[in-house]
């Protein structure tokens, strides 16, 4: 099965590396841009951002290989100092236990890979299955991010849930609903 990003590419550039490079750059910049849409809550060190929407869209639309490479590029851009993390932060330390949100960033890579893998099996074609893809992607982000948060600031698992999961459920539900609605609609527009 094709990925949405390849299905909508101009026929002349489908097999070309240049199209995939363009997609990877555009996808990493989309996630970086959505990272800057943030709400800082006073009781948690992790801000609410738009990143998960970008991660879910990129992973699912690009497929597991290109999605993973794109999100790895996003992490590399942060590591080399581009202000692409939430709050315009940058640097290799953003990806280490020195920061409470580093686990969410690594979770993005795993979530994008998983959602892309599921999309490659057609799970992004209907609203019902697309909802499942997006939910699984969010779960992966939390499975990496919440324990990382607990280790980073030395709190119990229960407190980590209070700081790194519960405040984000409503917003992430809205983001996954948006992503789950966009992908099947885009496939219908392409005739796929």
N, CA, C and O atoms as a DFTB+ gen file, in Angstrom:
768 C
 N C O
     1  1       0.831      -1.192       0.000
     2  2       0.000       0.000       0.000
     3  2       0.869       1.246       0.000
     4  3       1.973       1.253       0.544
     5  1       0.366       2.270      -0.603
     6  2       1.069       3.542      -0.669
     7  2       0.776       4.376       0.578
     8  3      -0.208       4.150       1.282
     9  1       1.633       5.321       0.822
    10  2       1.362       6.270       1.890
    11  2       0.675       7.479       1.273
    12  3       0.774       7.708       0.068
    13  1      -0.010       8.238       2.087
    14  2      -0.707       9.413       1.586
    15  2       0.273      10.400       0.968
    16  3      -0.012      10.961      -0.091
    17  1       1.406      10.624       1.593
    18  2       2.380      11.588       1.074
    19  2       2.878      11.202      -0.315
    20  3       3.106      12.072      -1.155
    21  1       3.045       9.920      -0.560
    22  2       3.484       9.488      -1.885
    23  2       2.327       9.468      -2.871
    24  3       2.527       9.691      -4.065
    25  1       1.128       9.204      -2.389
    26  2      -0.041       9.179      -3.271
    27  2      -0.354      10.571      -3.829
    28  3      -0.870      10.689      -4.940
    29  1      -0.049      11.615      -3.073
    30  2      -0.362      12.972      -3.534
    31  2       0.820      13.649      -4.216
    32  3       0.699      14.787      -4.671
    33  1       1.948      12.977      -4.293
    34  2       3.116      13.592      -4.935
    35  2       2.907      13.658      -6.439
    36  3       2.224      12.815      -7.021
    37  1       3.495      14.660      -7.057
    38  2       3.423      14.712      -8.519
    39  2       4.043      13.450      -9.112
    40  3       5.071      12.977      -8.626
    41  1       3.441      12.916     -10.130
    42  2       3.873      11.639     -10.718
    43  2       5.346      11.655     -11.111
    44  3       6.022      10.633     -10.994
    45  1       5.852      12.787     -11.570
    46  2       7.237      12.861     -12.019
    47  2       8.235      12.725     -10.873
    48  3       9.374      12.315     -11.098
    49  1       7.826      13.065      -9.639
    50  2       8.793      13.038      -8.540
    51  2       8.574      11.893      -7.565
    52  3       9.322      11.766      -6.596
    53  1       7.577      11.063      -7.792
    54  2       7.287       9.969      -6.852
    55  2       8.502       9.124      -6.501
    56  3       8.744       8.885      -5.318
    57  1       9.260       8.673      -7.458
    58  2      10.383       7.797      -7.087
    59  2      11.627       8.555      -6.639
    60  3      12.601       7.934      -6.212
    61  1      11.615       9.850      -6.724
    62  2      12.838      10.611      -6.496
    63  2      13.091      10.888      -5.021
    64  3      12.174      11.088      -4.224
    65  1      14.365      10.891      -4.703
    66  2      14.818      11.188      -3.347
    67  2      14.475      12.625      -2.976
    68  3      14.158      12.909      -1.821
    69  1      14.537      13.531      -3.943
    70  2      14.286      14.954      -3.668
    71  2      12.901      15.166      -3.053
    72  3      12.746      15.997      -2.158
    73  1      11.906      14.433      -3.516
    74  2      10.553      14.575      -2.968
    75  2      10.520      14.135      -1.516
    76  3       9.888      14.779      -0.679
    77  1      11.201      13.042      -1.220
    78  2      11.238      12.545       0.155
    79  2      12.017      13.487       1.070
    80  3      11.647      13.669       2.230
    81  1      13.068      14.073       0.571
    82  2      13.831      15.060       1.355
    83  2      12.945      16.263       1.641
    84  3      12.903      16.759       2.767
    85  1      12.239      16.729       0.617
    86  2      11.309      17.841       0.813
    87  2      10.268      17.500       1.873
    88  3       9.993      18.303       2.764
    89  1       9.694      16.310       1.772
    90  2       8.681      15.895       2.747
    91  2       9.254      15.829       4.157
    92  3       8.609      16.268       5.109
    93  1      10.451      15.288       4.298
    94  2      11.071      15.186       5.622
    95  2      11.307      16.563       6.221
    96  3      11.015      16.787       7.396
    97  1      11.830      17.482       5.430
    98  2      12.047      18.839       5.928
    99  2      10.719      19.508       6.289
   100  3      10.585      20.109       7.356
   101  1       9.749      19.397       5.393
   102  2       8.443      20.022       5.650
   103  2       7.785      19.427       6.888
   104  3       7.212      20.153       7.700
   105  1       7.867      18.110       7.033
   106  2       7.262      17.462       8.200
   107  2       7.937      17.851       9.496
   108  3       7.266      18.087      10.501
   109  1       9.269      17.920       9.487
   110  2       9.972      18.313      10.715
   111  2       9.654      19.760      11.071
   112  3       9.536      20.104      12.247
   113  1       9.516      20.597      10.064
   114  2       9.177      22.001      10.321
   115  2       7.727      22.146      10.782
   116  3       7.420      23.029      11.583
   117  1       6.841      21.296      10.290
   118  2       5.459      21.313      10.773
   119  2       5.419      20.995      12.261
   120  3       4.768      21.701      13.030
   121  1       6.107      19.943      12.669
   122  2       6.144      19.574      14.082
   123  2       6.785      20.695      14.903
   124  3       6.314      21.023      15.992
   125  1       7.864      21.280      14.370
   126  2       8.532      22.384      15.065
   127  2       7.610      23.587      15.209
   128  3       7.575      24.223      16.263
   129  1       6.873      23.895      14.170
   130  2       5.935      25.022      14.240
   131  2       4.827      24.776      15.250
   132  3       4.456      25.671      16.008
   133  1       4.304      23.561      15.255
   134  2       3.242      23.223      16.205
   135  2       3.771      23.172      17.639
   136  3       3.003      23.337      18.587
   137  1       5.061      22.948      17.803
   138  2       5.665      22.965      19.145
   139  2       5.587      24.361      19.750
   140  3       5.569      24.518      20.971
   141  1       5.543      25.367      18.890
   142  2       5.517      26.742      19.393
   143  2       4.111      27.179      19.806
   144  3       3.948      28.211      20.458
   145  1       3.107      26.405      19.431
   146  2       1.744      26.647      19.918
   147  2       1.651      25.968      21.271
   148  3       1.476      24.752      21.346
   149  1       1.763      26.725      22.317
   150  2       1.871      26.116      23.639
   151  2       1.082      26.867      24.689
   152  3       0.823      28.067      24.591
   153  1       0.719      26.103      25.691
   154  2       0.083      26.645      26.895
   155  2       0.886      26.114      28.066
   156  3       0.990      24.903      28.261
   157  1       1.438      27.001      28.827
   158  2       2.228      26.613      30.000
   159  2       1.295      26.538      31.198
   160  3       0.628      27.515      31.537
   161  1       1.251      25.377      31.834
   162  2       0.454      25.193      33.045
   163  2       1.379      25.379      34.252
   164  3       2.503      24.877      34.245
   165  1       0.931      26.084      35.275
   166  2       1.821      26.391      36.401
   167  2       2.206      25.186      37.262
   168  3       3.180      25.256      38.012
   169  1       1.469      24.096      37.169
   170  2       1.699      22.960      38.066
   171  2       2.464      21.798      37.426
   172  3       2.689      20.774      38.073
   173  1       2.868      21.952      36.153
   174  2       3.600      20.877      35.485
   175  2       4.760      21.453      34.674
   176  3       4.639      22.530      34.090
   177  1       5.882      20.736      34.639
   178  2       7.016      21.237      33.856
   179  2       6.890      20.971      32.348
   180  3       7.758      21.375      31.575
   181  1       5.837      20.308      31.940
   182  2       5.641      19.966      30.533
   183  2       4.507      20.836      29.979
   184  3       3.386      20.772      30.483
   185  1       4.779      21.646      28.952
   186  2       3.720      22.488      28.393
   187  2       2.787      21.710      27.464
   188  3       3.166      20.682      26.902
   189  1       1.597      22.200      27.317
   190  2       0.676      21.690      26.300
   191  2       1.105      22.327      24.980
   192  3       1.257      23.546      24.896
   193  1       1.299      21.509      23.959
   194  2       1.704      22.031      22.649
   195  2       0.870      21.379      21.549
   196  3       0.061      20.486      21.801
   197  1       1.088      21.843      20.345
   198  2       0.437      21.249      19.187
   199  2       1.246      20.140      18.545
   200  3       0.833      19.576      17.532
   201  1       2.405      19.818      19.128
   202  2       3.315      18.844      18.512
   203  2       2.671      17.511      18.204
   204  3       2.890      16.954      17.129
   205  1       1.884      16.989      19.123
   206  2       1.342      15.644      18.892
   207  2       0.486      15.601      17.628
   208  3       0.466      14.585      16.933
   209  1      -0.213      16.678      17.325
   210  2      -0.983      16.713      16.084
   211  2      -0.037      16.527      14.895
   212  3      -0.309      15.725      14.001
   213  1       1.057      17.260      14.887
   214  2       2.029      17.132      13.805
   215  2       2.643      15.750      13.728
   216  3       2.810      15.196      12.641
   217  1       2.980      15.192      14.880
   218  2       3.582      13.856      14.922
   219  2       2.627      12.821      14.346
   220  3       3.025      11.985      13.536
   221  1       1.376      12.877      14.762
   222  2       0.391      11.913      14.273
   223  2       0.168      12.057      12.774
   224  3       0.070      11.060      12.058
   225  1       0.087      13.298      12.299
   226  2      -0.123      13.513      10.865
   227  2       1.083      13.074      10.043
   228  3       0.936      12.395       9.027
   229  1       2.274      13.465      10.485
   230  2       3.488      13.112       9.748
   231  2       3.690      11.598       9.725
   232  3       3.906      11.011       8.665
   233  1       3.620      10.978      10.884
   234  2       3.832       9.537      10.932
   235  2       2.849       8.789      10.054
   236  3       3.232       7.902       9.291
   237  1       1.588       9.148      10.164
   238  2       0.551       8.433       9.433
   239  2       0.588       8.734       7.942
   240  3       0.456       7.819       7.129
   241  1       0.763       9.975       7.572
   242  2       0.764      10.339       6.150
   243  2       2.027       9.871       5.438
   244  3       1.990       9.588       4.240
   245  1       3.142       9.786       6.156
   246  2       4.415       9.466       5.523
   247  2       4.736       7.977       5.517
   248  3       5.573       7.539       4.728
   249  1       4.107       7.201       6.358
   250  2       4.485       5.804       6.477
   251  2       5.613       5.659       7.478
   252  3       6.213       6.650       7.894
   253  1       5.903       4.423       7.865
   254  2       6.824       4.235       8.991
   255  2       8.255       4.647       8.670
   256  3       8.921       5.222       9.531
   257  1       8.747       4.378       7.481
   258  2      10.152       4.717       7.180
   259  2      10.364       6.219       7.103
   260  3      11.198       6.776       7.817
   261  1       9.607       6.867       6.234
   262  2       9.771       8.308       6.056
   263  2       9.299       9.060       7.302
   264  3       9.880      10.082       7.668
   265  1       8.255       8.559       7.947
   266  2       7.795       9.186       9.191
   267  2       8.868       9.129      10.264
   268  3       9.131      10.128      10.934
   269  1       9.489       7.974      10.431
   270  2      10.554       7.830      11.427
   271  2      11.745       8.717      11.080
   272  3      12.302       9.373      11.960
   273  1      12.139       8.747       9.817
   274  2      13.256       9.600       9.410
   275  2      12.941      11.081       9.633
   276  3      13.808      11.853      10.043
   277  1      11.707      11.463       9.362
   278  2      11.300      12.855       9.552
   279  2      11.355      13.238      11.022
   280  3      11.842      14.315      11.368
   281  1      10.864      12.370      11.881
   282  2      10.868      12.690      13.312
   283  2      12.274      12.580      13.895
   284  3      12.606      13.287      14.847
   285  1      13.090      11.714      13.341
   286  2      14.503      11.675      13.737
   287  2      15.202      12.969      13.304
   288  3      16.036      13.502      14.036
   289  1      14.865      13.461      12.131
   290  2      15.388      14.752      11.670
   291  2      14.956      15.859      12.624
   292  3      15.759      16.726      12.968
   293  1      13.710      15.841      13.051
   294  2      13.211      16.832      14.012
   295  2      14.044      16.801      15.299
   296  3      14.436      17.850      15.810
   297  1      14.309      15.612      15.816
   298  2      15.125      15.494      17.030
   299  2      16.554      15.977      16.772
   300  3      17.152      16.618      17.636
   301  1      17.099      15.679      15.605
   302  2      18.453      16.133      15.263
   303  2      18.500      17.654      15.163
   304  3      19.475      18.275      15.584
   305  1      17.457      18.249      14.612
   306  2      17.403      19.712      14.512
   307  2      17.425      20.347      15.904
   308  3      18.085      21.364      16.119
   309  1      16.704      19.743      16.839
   310  2      16.733      20.223      18.225
   311  2      18.131      20.039      18.802
   312  3      18.675      20.951      19.424
   313  1      18.709      18.863      18.597
   314  2      20.019      18.539      19.176
   315  2      21.113      19.487      18.706
   316  3      22.002      19.837      19.483
   317  1      21.060      19.908      17.441
   318  2      22.112      20.789      16.923
   319  2      21.879      22.258      17.256
   320  3      22.697      23.113      16.915
   321  1      20.763      22.553      17.921
   322  2      20.571      23.916      18.396
   323  2      19.478      24.732      17.733
   324  3      19.319      25.911      18.051
   325  1      18.723      24.143      16.823
   326  2      17.607      24.890      16.245
   327  2      16.488      24.985      17.287
   328  3      16.213      23.994      17.964
   329  1      15.847      26.118      17.436
   330  2      14.843      26.317      18.493
   331  2      13.497      25.672      18.154
   332  3      12.474      26.354      18.095
   333  1      13.505      24.370      17.934
   334  2      12.339      23.655      17.440
   335  2      11.551      22.927      18.517
   336  3      10.454      22.439      18.245
   337  1      12.077      22.842      19.730
   338  2      11.324      22.201      20.814
   339  2      10.319      23.213      21.369
   340  3      10.338      24.388      21.000
   341  1       9.459      22.752      22.242
   342  2       8.490      23.652      22.885
   343  2       9.229      24.804      23.548
   344  3      10.359      24.652      24.011
   345  1       8.590      25.928      23.584
   346  2       9.130      27.143      24.183
   347  2      10.383      27.631      23.465
   348  3      11.174      28.378      24.042
   349  1      10.576      27.213      22.199
   350  2      11.736      27.631      21.433
   351  2      13.048      27.087      21.955
   352  3      14.116      27.619      21.654
   353  1      12.966      26.031      22.735
   354  2      14.168      25.440      23.327
   355  2      14.934      24.635      22.285
   356  3      14.383      24.208      21.270
   357  1      16.219      24.441      22.566
   358  2      17.076      23.685      21.656
   359  2      18.249      23.116      22.431
   360  3      18.486      23.476      23.585
   361  1      18.972      22.231      21.786
   362  2      20.185      21.665      22.363
   363  2      20.021      20.203      22.698
   364  3      18.918      19.716      22.947
   365  1      21.139      19.519      22.699
   366  2      21.154      18.087      22.964
   367  2      20.543      17.742      24.318
   368  3      19.929      16.684      24.459
   369  1      20.696      18.604      25.308
   370  2      20.150      18.321      26.639
   371  2      18.621      18.184      26.632
   372  3      18.059      17.585      27.549
   373  1      17.946      18.725      25.620
   374  2      16.480      18.593      25.520
   375  2      16.086      17.124      25.336
   376  3      14.949      16.738      25.607
   377  1      17.034      16.320      24.876
   378  2      16.759      14.913      24.581
   379  2      17.299      13.976      25.655
   380  3      17.363      12.764      25.449
   381  1      17.683      14.527      26.788
   382  2      18.245      13.715      27.867
   383  2      17.348      13.802      29.094
   384  3      16.368      14.547      29.115
   385  1      17.699      13.030      30.107
   386  2      16.933      13.057      31.358
   387  2      17.046      14.391      32.087
   388  3      16.376      14.604      33.098
   389  1      17.886      15.286      31.582
   390  2      18.008      16.612      32.190
   391  2      16.726      17.421      32.025
   392  3      16.510      18.391      32.751
   393  1      15.885      17.035      31.090
   394  2      14.633      17.763      30.885
   395  2      13.445      16.816      31.007
   396  3      13.470      15.708      30.470
   397  1      12.410      17.252      31.711
   398  2      11.235      16.401      31.921
   399  2      10.476      16.055      30.646
   400  3       9.765      15.051      30.604
   401  1      10.618      16.871      29.610
   402  2       9.857      16.611      28.385
   403  2      10.631      15.802      27.349
   404  3      10.097      15.510      26.279
   405  1      11.868      15.438      27.640
   406  2      12.671      14.680      26.678
   407  2      12.052      13.356      26.282
   408  3      12.174      12.934      25.132
   409  1      11.392      12.697      27.211
   410  2      10.761      11.417      26.899
   411  2       9.623      11.550      25.908
   412  3       9.392      10.662      25.088
   413  1       8.914      12.666      25.988
   414  2       7.844      12.882      25.019
   415  2       8.437      13.036      23.621
   416  3       7.875      12.538      22.646
   417  1       9.578      13.729      23.526
   418  2      10.234      13.892      22.225
   419  2      10.636      12.545      21.634
   420  3      10.417      12.299      20.448
   421  1      11.227      11.664      22.458
   422  2      11.579      10.326      21.967
   423  2      10.320       9.511      21.694
   424  3      10.299       8.688      20.778
   425  1       9.283       9.733      22.473
   426  2       8.006       9.068      22.221
   427  2       7.419       9.459      20.875
   428  3       6.742       8.656      20.233
   429  1       7.681      10.708      20.438
   430  2       7.212      11.142      19.126
   431  2       7.796      10.258      18.025
   432  3       7.092       9.873      17.091
   433  1       9.069       9.945      18.138
   434  2       9.724       9.103      17.140
   435  2       9.066       7.723      17.087
   436  3       8.774       7.211      16.006
   437  1       8.838       7.133      18.241
   438  2       8.205       5.806      18.281
   439  2       6.753       5.867      17.813
   440  3       6.295       4.982      17.090
   441  1       6.031       6.905      18.222
   442  2       4.627       7.039      17.814
   443  2       4.509       7.246      16.313
   444  3       3.643       6.652      15.671
   445  1       5.372       8.082      15.749
   446  2       5.346       8.305      14.305
   447  2       5.657       7.043      13.530
   448  3       5.075       6.792      12.474
   449  1       6.577       6.249      14.056
   450  2       6.920       4.983      13.412
   451  2       5.731       4.024      13.468
   452  3       5.382       3.403      12.463
   453  1       5.113       3.904      14.638
   454  2       3.967       3.003      14.785
   455  2       2.782       3.447      13.923
   456  3       2.188       2.629      13.220
   457  1       2.437       4.732      13.972
   458  2       1.283       5.198      13.188
   459  2       1.551       5.032      11.695
   460  3       0.643       4.709      10.930
   461  1       2.797       5.254      11.285
   462  2       3.140       5.048       9.878
   463  2       3.062       3.595       9.462
   464  3       2.630       3.276       8.354
   465  1       3.487       2.711      10.363
   466  2       3.417       1.283      10.076
   467  2       1.951       0.845       9.929
   468  3       1.609       0.096       9.014
   469  1       1.104       1.316      10.829
   470  2      -0.320       0.969      10.752
   471  2      -0.969       1.574       9.511
   472  3      -1.817       0.946       8.877
   473  1      -0.568       2.797       9.170
   474  2      -1.112       3.424       7.957
   475  2      -0.709       2.645       6.715
   476  3      -1.484       2.545       5.763
   477  1       0.491       2.095       6.721
   478  2       0.937       1.275       5.596
   479  2       0.102       0.024       5.402
   480  3       0.143      -0.605       4.344
   481  1      -0.649      -0.329       6.417
   482  2      -1.552      -1.468       6.341
   483  2      -2.996      -1.031       6.139
   484  3      -3.926      -1.823       6.295
   485  1      -3.172       0.250       5.786
   486  2      -4.496       0.758       5.445
   487  2      -5.317       1.290       6.604
   488  3      -6.493       1.608       6.427
   489  1      -4.728       1.393       7.785
   490  2      -5.489       1.842       8.950
   491  2      -5.826       3.329       8.912
   492  3      -6.583       3.804       9.759
   493  1      -5.297       4.057       7.974
   494  2      -5.580       5.491       7.883
   495  2      -6.680       5.793       6.864
   496  3      -6.930       6.958       6.554
   497  1      -7.326       4.776       6.351
   498  2      -8.291       4.966       5.264
   499  2      -9.717       5.237       5.741
   500  3     -10.491       5.862       5.016
   501  1     -10.080       4.785       6.932
   502  2     -11.435       5.031       7.445
   503  2     -11.335       5.768       8.782
   504  3     -10.312       5.706       9.463
   505  1     -12.385       6.448       9.136
   506  2     -12.391       7.197      10.389
   507  2     -12.219       6.261      11.577
   508  3     -11.466       6.569      12.500
   509  1     -12.899       5.136      11.567
   510  2     -12.826       4.208      12.699
   511  2     -11.401       3.697      12.922
   512  3     -10.883       3.768      14.036
   513  1     -10.778       3.192      11.885
   514  2      -9.426       2.663      12.065
   515  2      -8.421       3.784      12.283
   516  3      -7.438       3.598      13.001
   517  1      -8.645       4.926      11.684
   518  2      -7.754       6.062      11.890
   519  2      -7.796       6.535      13.348
   520  3      -6.772       6.942      13.897
   521  1      -8.952       6.483      13.962
   522  2      -9.050       6.809      15.394
   523  2      -8.185       5.859      16.218
   524  3      -7.511       6.280      17.159
   525  1      -8.208       4.585      15.862
   526  2      -7.381       3.610      16.560
   527  2      -5.898       3.901      16.394
   528  3      -5.131       3.797      17.351
   529  1      -5.495       4.264      15.185
   530  2      -4.094       4.597      14.919
   531  2      -3.656       5.770      15.790
   532  3      -2.610       5.724      16.438
   533  1      -4.465       6.811      15.796
   534  2      -4.101       8.022      16.536
   535  2      -4.076       7.767      18.042
   536  3      -3.210       8.282      18.750
   537  1      -5.014       6.982      18.521
   538  2      -5.039       6.649      19.948
   539  2      -3.792       5.851      20.332
   540  3      -3.162       6.130      21.352
   541  1      -3.441       4.863      19.517
   542  2      -2.236       4.076      19.798
   543  2      -0.980       4.954      19.766
   544  3      -0.077       4.778      20.584
   545  1      -0.927       5.889      18.831
   546  2       0.199       6.811      18.769
   547  2       0.321       7.639      20.038
   548  3       1.419       7.817      20.565
   549  1      -0.802       8.143      20.527
   550  2      -0.791       8.918      21.773
   551  2      -0.368       8.064      22.955
   552  3       0.385       8.518      23.817
   553  1      -0.844       6.844      22.997
   554  2      -0.481       5.949      24.101
   555  2       1.034       5.727      24.122
   556  3       1.651       5.747      25.187
   557  1       1.623       5.518      22.963
   558  2       3.080       5.326      22.887
   559  2       3.815       6.552      23.423
   560  3       4.794       6.421      24.158
   561  1       3.349       7.732      23.058
   562  2       3.987       8.969      23.544
   563  2       3.956       9.004      25.067
   564  3       4.960       9.323      25.704
   565  1       2.819       8.679      25.645
   566  2       2.701       8.685      27.109
   567  2       3.521       7.570      27.755
   568  3       4.090       7.765      28.829
   569  1       3.587       6.396      27.104
   570  2       4.362       5.287      27.667
   571  2       5.847       5.620      27.786
   572  3       6.535       5.084      28.655
   573  1       6.336       6.487      26.932
   574  2       7.731       6.921      27.020
   575  2       7.840       8.187      27.869
   576  3       8.731       8.299      28.711
   577  1       6.942       9.127      27.648
   578  2       7.041      10.435      28.290
   579  2       6.796      10.460      29.779
   580  3       7.520      11.137      30.508
   581  1       5.797       9.742      30.251
   582  2       5.450       9.806      31.681
   583  2       6.525       9.169      32.566
   584  3       6.919       9.790      33.553
   585  1       7.018       7.968      32.268
   586  2       8.110       7.429      33.099
   587  2       9.372       8.299      33.035
   588  3      10.073       8.456      34.034
   589  1       9.650       8.854      31.871
   590  2      10.804       9.747      31.717
   591  2      10.638      10.959      32.629
   592  3      11.576      11.359      33.319
   593  1       9.442      11.537      32.626
   594  2       9.142      12.678      33.496
   595  2       9.380      12.307      34.953
   596  3       9.997      13.070      35.695
   597  1       8.894      11.143      35.364
   598  2       9.067      10.683      36.749
   599  2      10.547      10.566      37.096
   600  3      10.969      10.998      38.168
   601  1      11.333       9.986      36.197
   602  2      12.766       9.829      36.451
   603  2      13.487      11.170      36.440
   604  3      14.403      11.395      37.232
   605  1      13.078      12.051      35.550
   606  2      13.754      13.336      35.395
   607  2      13.605      14.237      36.612
   608  3      14.556      14.905      37.020
   609  1      12.405      14.254      37.190
   610  2      12.184      15.149      38.338
   611  2      12.033      14.371      39.643
   612  3      11.691      14.942      40.678
   613  1      12.288      13.071      39.586
   614  2      12.294      12.214      40.771
   615  2      10.978      12.276      41.550
   616  3      10.933      12.667      42.716
   617  1       9.909      11.873      40.855
   618  2       8.594      11.786      41.496
   619  2       8.046      10.382      41.305
   620  3       8.554       9.613      40.488
   621  1       7.017      10.055      42.056
   622  2       6.387       8.740      41.944
   623  2       5.636       8.629      40.613
   624  3       5.368       9.625      39.941
   625  1       5.312       7.405      40.262
   626  2       4.531       7.177      39.055
   627  2       3.184       7.867      39.088
   628  3       2.733       8.405      38.076
   629  1       2.535       7.855      40.246
   630  2       1.238       8.512      40.376
   631  2       1.365      10.015      40.174
   632  3       0.544      10.625      39.489
   633  1       2.389      10.610      40.767
   634  2       2.583      12.051      40.586
   635  2       2.946      12.370      39.137
   636  3       2.535      13.402      38.607
   637  1       3.713      11.488      38.496
   638  2       4.048      11.698      37.084
   639  2       2.789      11.674      36.217
   640  3       2.684      12.439      35.258
   641  1       1.839      10.804      36.545
   642  2       0.569      10.793      35.816
   643  2      -0.185      12.104      36.013
   644  3      -0.785      12.628      35.074
   645  1      -0.152      12.629      37.227
   646  2      -0.823      13.893      37.520
   647  2      -0.170      15.067      36.804
   648  3      -0.844      16.036      36.454
   649  1       1.141      14.985      36.585
   650  2       1.874      16.067      35.938
   651  2       2.002      15.902      34.425
   652  3       2.050      16.889      33.691
   653  1       2.057      14.650      33.963
   654  2       2.393      14.419      32.567
   655  2       1.383      13.683      31.726
   656  3       1.633      13.424      30.549
   657  1       0.231      13.333      32.307
   658  2      -0.799      12.655      31.525
   659  2      -2.152      13.339      31.675
   660  3      -2.717      13.833      30.699
   661  1      -2.660      13.366      32.882
   662  2      -4.022      13.853      33.103
   663  2      -4.295      15.242      32.530
   664  3      -5.355      15.444      31.937
   665  1      -3.376      16.215      32.680
   666  2      -3.681      17.547      32.140
   667  2      -3.737      17.602      30.614
   668  3      -4.221      18.576      30.038
   669  1      -3.240      16.552      29.967
   670  2      -3.108      16.579      28.516
   671  2      -4.167      15.762      27.781
   672  3      -4.259      15.830      26.555
   673  1      -4.953      15.005      28.503
   674  2      -5.885      14.065      27.868
   675  2      -6.913      14.775      26.990
   676  3      -7.155      14.341      25.864
   677  1      -7.514      15.843      27.474
   678  2      -8.546      16.530      26.675
   679  2      -7.942      17.123      25.406
   680  3      -8.492      16.941      24.320
   681  1      -6.828      17.823      25.527
   682  2      -6.190      18.415      24.353
   683  2      -5.705      17.370      23.361
   684  3      -5.866      17.529      22.151
   685  1      -5.109      16.298      23.878
   686  2      -4.636      15.254      22.980
   687  2      -5.792      14.515      22.318
   688  3      -5.667      14.056      21.183
   689  1      -6.904      14.400      23.011
   690  2      -8.085      13.800      22.394
   691  2      -8.569      14.657      21.228
   692  3      -8.928      14.132      20.174
   693  1      -8.579      15.966      21.417
   694  2      -8.980      16.860      20.321
   695  2      -8.010      16.750      19.146
   696  3      -8.431      16.708      17.990
   697  1      -6.717      16.703      19.443
   698  2      -5.718      16.596      18.375
   699  2      -5.838      15.266      17.631
   700  3      -5.719      15.226      16.406
   701  1      -6.072      14.190      18.361
   702  2      -6.180      12.900      17.669
   703  2      -7.466      12.828      16.858
   704  3      -7.498      12.169      15.818
   705  1      -8.525      13.489      17.309
   706  2      -9.754      13.534      16.511
   707  2      -9.539      14.313      15.216
   708  3     -10.029      13.918      14.158
   709  1      -8.802      15.426      15.307
   710  2      -8.496      16.202      14.104
   711  2      -7.678      15.355      13.136
   712  3      -8.014      15.253      11.956
   713  1      -6.604      14.748      13.638
   714  2      -5.744      13.924      12.776
   715  2      -6.515      12.749      12.190
   716  3      -6.373      12.433      11.008
   717  1      -7.328      12.108      13.015
   718  2      -8.090      10.945      12.548
   719  2      -9.112      11.333      11.491
   720  3      -9.431      10.525      10.619
   721  1      -9.625      12.540      11.553
   722  2     -10.570      13.000      10.539
   723  2      -9.888      13.438       9.251
   724  3     -10.423      13.239       8.160
   725  1      -8.706      14.035       9.376
   726  2      -8.012      14.556       8.198
   727  2      -7.500      13.461       7.270
   728  3      -7.597      13.593       6.050
   729  1      -6.962      12.393       7.825
   730  2      -6.332      11.375       6.973
   731  2      -7.330      10.669       6.057
   732  3      -7.098      10.615       4.850
   733  1      -8.431      10.126       6.580
   734  2      -9.390       9.492       5.663
   735  2      -9.969      10.483       4.646
   736  3     -10.211      10.124       3.493
   737  1     -10.189      11.724       5.078
   738  2     -10.706      12.737       4.147
   739  2      -9.698      13.003       3.034
   740  3     -10.079      13.134       1.871
   741  1      -8.428      13.081       3.381
   742  2      -7.396      13.299       2.370
   743  2      -7.330      12.122       1.396
   744  3      -7.154      12.320       0.194
   745  1      -7.471      10.901       1.910
   746  2      -7.479       9.738       1.016
   747  2      -8.652       9.794       0.069
   748  3      -8.518       9.458      -1.107
   749  1      -9.800      10.215       0.565
   750  2     -10.970      10.327      -0.335
   751  2     -10.723      11.341      -1.441
   752  3     -11.127      11.132      -2.585
   753  1     -10.053      12.448      -1.097
   754  2      -9.756      13.467      -2.101
   755  2      -8.795      12.959      -3.169
   756  3      -8.876      13.372      -4.326
   757  1      -7.888      12.069      -2.788
   758  2      -6.921      11.526      -3.756
   759  2      -7.514      10.382      -4.559
   760  3      -6.920       9.930      -5.538
   761  1      -8.698       9.910      -4.142
   762  2      -9.303       8.772      -4.812
   763  2      -8.730       7.452      -4.358
   764  3      -8.955       6.419      -4.989
   765  1      -7.966       7.483      -3.234
   766  2      -7.319       6.257      -2.727
   767  2      -8.144       5.490      -1.770
   768  3      -7.712       4.448      -1.278
